[in-house]
Amino acid sequence: MAGTRKHKFKLIPIILLVAIATFAYMILNNSETVVDKTASTNVLQKISNQILLNVGQFEITQADINGAINQYIKVPISKGDMTINEVNAKISGDKILIEVPFSYKSIDLLFSSTGQLGLLDGEITYNPDNFKLGKVSLPKKLVLSLISKQSNNNFYVEDNLIKIKTDELPIAINSLIIEDDKLVGTVGFKGASTSNLDSLSEDDVDTQLDAAKQKIQSATSYMNSTQKSQASLILNKIDDVKSQSLDQKKQVLNYANNIIANATK
């Protein structure tokens, strides 16, 4: 499925970070991982529902992140003498901790990194504070150099940041920060703008909202169960926004129009 590929693509940098552990496998670690094993079922549907209900806004918890990891990274993953046993994440304050317990030739090891996620020029960035193998800190410059050698068309290292391109995603990520132990952001449709609605009066917008509602309703018979669920959410949003400001109405109309356009494709 295309959706599955997209979300696997988002997690590629986490897996690639593990590659540097093979260069220092002699450093042992016998301590337990500090990240709780948390999981969230149907996490992608949950996030999708949030985006529809909040017109592009979303919040992702630690449980959501680990739920997505558990859904789209099937561990253990073996490559040669190395086996990745888990991939876990923990959000604390404005930082994210990534832990990857793995084994190399039957030796149990733990790779971890703490840093900040952000958005720069439309690309997702990871700004690492540290890299560790067990309790031993690894030189950040060395690790970034090793990761840079694994760069591809989707991600690369620049200015001490790991950058993840979003060109292949069907949506535009407009903001992304870690705040209050959550990953918070906004998304929109690429090329979408409310500028084409600027000249419309409130009556015009209300009329177009009603038209969008009818178009979505008429298309539900062709939708699968997931699409019907999403259609129900946006229909409720269209009803709710009628009593709100003109600017909010335009945002919902713009979002609804793009949903209709994508559904038509």
N, C-alpha and C positions, 0 to 999 in steps of 0.2 A: 504494500500500500504506500501511496505517496506520503501520507501523514506519518507513517512509521519511519520512512526514510528521512523525512525532515527532522524528526526528533532524535533519531540516531545521529544525524549530522550535528545537532546542537551539542551532543555529548562527546564528539570526537576529541576535543582538546583534553578532556579529563582522562581519557584512555591514553592519549599520547604522552601525557605527563609521566605515566608509569614507565615509559621506555628508558628513562634515565637511570632507573633503579638497577638495571642490568650492568651498568658501568661501575657499581659499587656494591655488589652482592655480598662481599665479604663482611660487611658491617651487619652484625646480627641484632635482632630485636626480638625479645621474648615477652614483652609486655603486651597487655590486651589493648585493643583499639579503644579510643576514648569516645568514638561516635556511637550513639545509640542506633540500633537497627530500627528505623522507622519506615513505614510504608503507607501509601495512600492509594486506594483502589480507584480506578477510573479517573486518574488525576488529569489527564488531558481533556476529558469531557468537562471536568470541573472548571478548569482554566478557560476553556472555550465558552462555557456558560457565563463565567464572570465577565469576559470580554463583551459578550452580547448584552448582558444586563447593564453593564456600566459604560457602554459605548466606548470600548477600547481600553478601559482601565483593568488592571489585574493585580492580585497579590498572590505570591507563591510562598508557601511555608516550607520549613525543613522537611516535613513529612511528604509534601507534594514533590519536592525534588527527589527524595529517595524513592518515592513511589514511581516516578518516571524512570529513574535509573533501573529499578527492579523490573519494570515492564520492558525496557528496550535494551538493556544490557544483560544478557543471559550468562551468568557466571556459573561455574568457573570458565575462564577463557585461557586456553593454552596456546603458547607459541614457543616452539623449541623446548628448552629446559625451564621456561618461565610459565607459571600459572597464576593468573589473577583470580583471587578468591572472592573479593567483594569490591564494590566502589560505593563509598558513603560520603555524605556531605552533612555539615553542621553549620547553621547560621547563628552568629552571635554578634549582637550589636550591628555594626556596618561591615563585618568581615564574614568570609565563608572559609570553612576548613574542609579540605578534601582529603580523604584517607583511602588508601588502596593497599589492603593486606594482600601479599602475594608470596609465592614460594619460588625459589630458584634452586634446582637440583636438590629438592627436599629440604631446603633451608627456608624457614619461615622469616619473612621480612615485612616491614611496614614502610610504605612511602606516604608522605603527607605534605601538604602545602596550605598555607594560610594567605589570603589576599583579598582584594576588593574586585567586585564585578562592576562594570560601568558601560557607558556608551560613548563613543567618540566618532564623529563623522559617519554615523549610521552603522558603525561596526561594534560588536560586543567586545569588550576588553577585559582582560584579567591582569591585575597588577599585583604580582606576588610579593608578599612580605618575606617569605622564606620557603625553602625546600628542605625537607628532612628525610633521612633514611634511618628509621628507628628514632633514637634521640640525638643523632648526630646531624648537625646543620651542614647542608651542602652549599658550596659557593653559588650564589644566585647567577652570577655571570656565566659560570660553567654550565649550569643547568639550562639556562636560556639559550646558550650556544648549541647545546645538544638538541633541545627542542626545535631550534631554528632549522636544524638539518632535516627535521621531519616535516617541514613546512610543505603545504600543497596549495591548491587553488582556493581552499576554504578557510585556511588559517595560516598565520605567520607571526613572526616575532619582529617588533619594531619599537625602538625607544624604550626598551626594557618592559614592554607590554606584550602579552600574548593577545593577538587580535583575531577575531572570528568574523569572517565576512558573512553578510546576510543577503547577498545578491540573489541567492536561489530561493529565498523564502518568499511566499506569495504576499506576505504582509510586511509593513514597514514598522520597525521598532523605533518609537519616537523618544522613549525615555526608559532608563533602567538603573535602579539604585538598590542597595541593601539598606533597609530602614526598619528599626524596631523588630529585629529578628525575622524580617520577611524580605523577599525579593519583590520589589514594587516597580511597576512600569506601565507604559501605555503603548498601544499599537494602533495602526491604521492601515488602510489599503494603500498600496503604492500608487502614487500619482493622484490620490484622492485629495480633493480640496473643497472647502465650502465656498470658494470664491465665485463659483458659477451660480451660487444661490444668493449672492449679495443683493441683487436687485429685486428679489422676490419679497412681496409683502407678507404679513403674517397670514392673511387669508389664502394667499397662493401656496404657502408652505403647508398649511393645514389641508388644502386640497390635494397636494402631492403626497402628503403622508397617508391620506385615505386611499389614494391610488396605489401607493406602494403596498399598503395593507392588503388590498384586493389582489394584487399580483402575487404576493406571497401565499395568500390563501388558495388561489387557483392552482398554484404549483405544488401544494402539499401532497396531492394524490400521486405525484411522480417521485416523491422523496422517500428515502429509507428512514428507519426509525431514528437514527442520530440527527439527520437533517430535519425531520419533523419536530424533534425536541428543540433544536436551535430556532426553527421557524416560530414555534410557540413563544420562545423567549423574546424574540425581536417584535412579535406582534403585541405582546404585553407591554414592551417598552414604547411602542408607538402609541398605545392607549394612554400610558402614564405621562408621556411628555406633553400631551395636549394642554395641560394646565401649567406648563413651565415656560421659561423665557423663549423668545424667538431664536436666540443663539443656540440654546439647547435643542430646540426643534430642528434647526438646520443640521446640527451634528447628527442627530438620530436619522433624519432624512437622508443625509449623505451616506451614513453607514448602511441603511436599509437599501439604498439604490445600488451600492457596491455589492451587497449580499445577493441581490436580484441578478446583477450582471454576472457574478461568478457562478451562480446557480444555473444561469442560462448557458454558460460555457460548458 
